Amino acid sequence: MIKISTLAKIRTEKAKTLNLQRKENLAGYAFILLNFFGYIAFKLIPLLFALGLSFSDWNFVSGLKNIKFAGISNYSKLFSDSVFITSLINTVIYGVVMVPIAIFLSLLFAVILNEYVFGKGLLRLAFYLPNVSSMVAVSVVWMILFLPSYGPINQFLSAIGFEKPPRWLNASSTSLLSIIIVGIWQRIGYNIIIFLAGLQGISKSLYESAEIDGANGIQKFFYITIPSLSNTMFLITMLSFISSFQVFTPVQVMTQGGPGNSSSVLVYYIYKTAFQYSDIGYASAMSWVLFFLVFIFCAGRILVSNRKKE
């Protein structure tokens, strides 16, 4: 009888535990349900709708009833579209140049802020402000700074001996460079905050041991700081490249893709195709090409990172 009652108690406790787990699971699902419906309504359905539109010919002004199936013509058109190819190249150049420079500068500033500067909190806020500022307002300010004749940047260059300062936004050779400079300036603050969080997780005993062994500051930086920040570096690299493929506001405000198409990037050309030329099908096809570019980069970066860990 004692054994039977003990088994009954165990079964009762297990049943109570299972009921509790079910209630907790239901509560968890209830909390995420609204977000789940929001994801379906505002992300998944538009994503699938855009995929369908990429195989169609549609001017959105004419209404949904005038959507016409176009097969793969929108995708085949991409290979002969010189503006698309230029925009794609500019997007890649923007990411390849902006991301490494922004990461290097932000890491350098983060190390200095973490160790050698008084008033760290105020400086962190100052560095982070560009990341939360209105990009439209920031772009207008940089337009003034880049003015060829009266801009502060060219006035400074003239003052230190440059006879012909760059024309920045007004020249095909420097318009994309100007956008890259703005991107670096805007991205550094966010990267610094992430790097500072990573730096504070590095044990000081590692640096103390290195000092005992006679390591100098540069050696400690390359053999302790950078390896310890590998996961942080991976995160920042991924986020920075994804952000670089989505650059739009500085191009729209400062250059409108010009002069010519020298500063046109993919997102701006997609916007221009969709809302100025009203070619939603072709714009959707370019959007999916951009999606696959970002996906391939992220997947490749994750595979490389996993192989290094092995």
C-alpha positions in Angstrom: 0.0 0.0 0.0 2.8 2.3 0.8 4.4 1.8 -2.6 1.1 2.3 -4.4 0.5 5.6 -2.6 4.1 6.8 -3.3 3.6 6.1 -7.0 0.3 7.9 -7.0 2.0 10.9 -5.4 4.8 10.9 -8.0 2.3 10.7 -10.8 0.2 13.5 -9.3 3.4 15.7 -9.0 4.4 14.9 -12.6 0.9 15.8 -13.8 1.0 19.1 -11.8 4.5 19.8 -13.3 3.2 19.1 -16.9 0.1 21.3 -16.3 2.4 24.1 -15.0 4.7 23.8 -18.0 1.7 23.9 -20.4 0.3 27.0 -18.7 3.8 28.7 -18.9 4.0 27.7 -22.6 0.6 29.1 -23.3 1.4 32.3 -21.5 4.6 32.6 -23.5 2.7 32.0 -26.8 0.2 34.6 -25.8 2.9 37.2 -25.3 4.4 36.7 -28.7 1.1 36.2 -30.5 0.6 39.9 -31.3 4.2 40.2 -32.5 3.7 37.1 -34.6 0.6 38.5 -36.3 2.4 41.7 -36.9 5.3 39.9 -38.5 3.0 38.0 -40.8 0.9 41.1 -41.7 3.7 43.6 -42.2 6.7 41.5 -43.2 5.9 38.0 -44.5 2.9 38.9 -46.6 4.5 42.0 -48.2 7.7 39.9 -48.8 5.8 37.2 -50.6 3.7 39.9 -52.5 6.9 41.5 -53.6 8.2 38.2 -54.8 5.1 37.7 -56.9 5.3 41.3 -58.3 8.9 40.7 -59.4 7.5 38.4 -62.1 4.9 40.9 -63.2 4.5 44.1 -65.1 2.5 46.6 -63.0 2.0 50.4 -62.6 0.6 50.7 -59.1 -1.4 53.8 -60.2 -3.6 51.6 -62.4 -4.7 49.3 -59.5 -4.4 45.7 -58.7 -6.6 44.5 -61.5 -3.9 45.6 -64.1 -1.1 43.4 -62.8 0.2 41.4 -65.7 2.4 38.3 -65.6 5.8 39.0 -67.2 7.8 35.9 -66.4 11.5 36.4 -65.8 11.7 39.4 -68.0 12.4 41.8 -65.1 15.3 39.7 -64.0 16.8 39.3 -67.5 16.5 43.1 -67.9 18.9 43.6 -65.0 21.9 42.3 -66.9 21.4 45.0 -69.6 20.5 47.9 -67.3 23.6 50.0 -67.0 22.1 52.1 -64.2 21.4 48.9 -62.2 25.0 47.6 -62.7 26.4 51.0 -61.7 24.2 51.2 -58.6 25.2 47.6 -57.7 28.9 48.4 -58.1 28.5 51.7 -56.1 26.7 49.8 -53.3 29.5 47.2 -53.1 32.2 49.9 -53.1 30.3 51.8 -50.4 30.2 48.7 -48.1 33.8 47.6 -48.8 35.3 51.0 -48.1 33.0 52.3 -45.4 32.7 49.2 -43.1 36.4 48.5 -42.5 37.3 52.1 -42.0 34.4 52.7 -39.6 35.3 49.5 -37.6 38.9 50.4 -37.4 38.2 54.0 -36.2 35.5 53.0 -33.8 37.7 50.3 -32.2 40.6 52.8 -31.9 38.3 55.4 -30.2 36.7 52.7 -28.0 40.1 51.6 -26.7 41.0 55.2 -25.9 37.7 55.9 -24.3 37.9 52.7 -22.3 41.3 53.5 -20.8 42.7 56.9 -21.2 40.0 59.6 -21.2 38.3 61.6 -18.5 34.6 62.1 -18.7 33.9 58.9 -20.6 30.1 59.1 -20.2 29.8 62.5 -21.9 32.1 61.5 -24.7 30.2 58.3 -25.3 27.0 60.4 -25.7 28.8 62.7 -28.0 30.0 59.9 -30.3 26.6 58.2 -30.2 24.5 61.3 -31.1 25.1 61.0 -34.9 23.5 57.5 -34.8 20.2 58.8 -33.3 20.1 62.1 -35.2 17.8 62.6 -38.1 19.7 61.5 -41.2 17.9 64.1 -43.3 19.1 66.9 -41.1 22.6 65.4 -40.9 22.7 65.1 -44.7 21.7 68.8 -45.1 24.5 69.8 -42.7 27.0 67.8 -44.7 25.8 69.3 -47.9 26.8 72.7 -46.5 30.1 71.4 -45.3 30.8 70.0 -48.8 30.0 73.2 -50.7 32.8 73.7 -53.3 33.3 77.4 -52.9 32.1 78.4 -49.4 32.0 75.1 -47.6 34.1 74.9 -44.4 35.9 71.8 -45.6 37.2 73.4 -48.8 38.0 76.6 -47.0 40.1 74.7 -44.6 41.9 72.8 -47.4 42.5 76.1 -49.2 43.9 77.6 -46.0 46.5 74.8 -45.7 47.7 75.0 -49.3 45.4 73.1 -51.6 45.0 75.1 -54.7 42.1 73.1 -56.2 40.1 71.4 -53.4 37.7 68.6 -54.4 34.2 69.6 -55.7 32.8 66.8 -53.5 29.1 66.4 -54.3 29.4 68.2 -57.6 32.0 65.9 -59.2 31.5 62.4 -60.4 34.9 61.3 -59.1 34.1 62.4 -55.5 30.4 62.2 -55.0 30.4 58.6 -53.8 33.4 59.3 -51.6 31.4 62.1 -50.0 28.5 59.7 -49.2 31.1 57.2 -47.7 32.5 59.9 -45.4 29.0 60.7 -44.1 28.4 56.9 -43.6 31.6 56.5 -41.7 30.8 59.5 -39.5 27.3 58.2 -38.8 28.3 54.6 -38.1 31.2 55.1 -35.7 29.1 56.1 -32.7 27.1 52.8 -32.7 30.2 50.7 -33.2 32.0 52.4 -30.3 29.2 51.6 -27.9 29.3 47.9 -28.9 33.1 47.8 -28.7 33.1 49.4 -25.3 30.7 46.7 -24.0 33.1 44.1 -25.4 36.2 45.7 -23.9 34.7 45.8 -20.5 34.2 42.0 -20.7 38.0 41.4 -21.1 39.7 40.3 -17.9 42.3 42.8 -16.7 44.5 39.9 -15.5 45.3 39.1 -19.2 46.8 42.6 -19.6 48.6 42.3 -16.3 50.1 39.0 -17.3 51.2 40.5 -20.6 52.9 43.4 -18.8 54.8 41.0 -16.6 56.0 39.2 -19.7 57.2 42.6 -21.1 54.5 43.2 -23.7 54.0 46.8 -24.8 50.7 48.6 -25.7 50.7 47.6 -29.4 51.4 43.9 -28.6 48.6 43.9 -26.0 46.2 45.4 -28.5 46.9 42.9 -31.3 47.4 39.8 -29.2 44.8 40.3 -26.4 42.3 43.0 -27.3 41.5 42.0 -30.9 41.3 38.2 -30.3 39.1 38.8 -27.3 36.8 40.9 -29.4 36.3 38.4 -32.2 32.6 37.8 -31.5 32.0 41.5 -31.1 33.9 42.2 -34.3 31.8 39.5 -36.1 28.5 41.1 -34.9 29.6 44.6 -35.9 30.8 43.5 -39.3 27.5 41.8 -40.0 25.4 44.7 -38.9 27.6 47.2 -40.7 27.5 45.4 -44.0 23.7 44.9 -43.8 23.3 48.6 -43.1 25.7 49.6 -45.9 23.5 47.7 -48.5 20.5 49.7 -47.3 22.1 53.2 -47.6 19.5 55.6 -49.0 18.9 58.9 -47.1 22.3 60.6 -47.8 22.0 59.7 -51.5 18.4 61.0 -51.7 19.1 64.2 -49.9 22.6 65.1 -51.0 23.1 63.9 -54.6 19.9 62.2 -56.0 22.3 59.6 -57.4 24.3 62.2 -59.4 26.2 63.7 -61.0 25.1 61.3 -63.6 24.7 58.0 -61.8 28.1 58.3 -60.0 26.6 58.0 -56.5 23.5 56.0 -57.3 23.1 52.9 -55.0 20.7 50.0 -55.2 18.1 51.2 -52.6 17.9 54.6 -54.2 17.5 53.1 -57.7 14.8 50.8 -56.4 13.0 53.8 -54.9 13.4 55.8 -58.1 12.1 52.9 -60.3 9.1 52.2 -58.1 7.9 55.7 -57.2 9.2 57.9 -60.0 8.9 55.5 -63.0 6.0 53.5 -61.4 7.6 50.2 -62.5 6.8 48.2 -59.4 7.6 44.8 -61.0 11.1 45.8 -62.0 11.7 47.5 -58.6 10.6 44.3 -56.8 13.0 42.2 -58.9 15.9 44.5 -57.9 14.7 44.3 -54.2 15.0 40.5 -54.3 18.5 40.7 -55.9 19.5 43.0 -53.0 18.0 40.5 -50.5 20.0 37.6 -52.0 23.2 39.7 -52.0 22.7 40.4 -48.3 21.7 36.8 -47.6 24.8 35.4 -49.5 27.1 37.7 -47.6 25.7 36.8 -44.2 25.7 33.1 -44.9 29.2 33.2 -46.2 30.4 35.2 -43.2 28.8 32.8 -40.8 30.4 29.8 -42.6 33.8 31.3 -42.5 33.4 32.2 -38.8 32.2 28.6 -38.0 35.2 27.1 -39.8 37.6 29.3 -37.8 36.1 28.1 -34.6 36.6 24.5 -35.6 
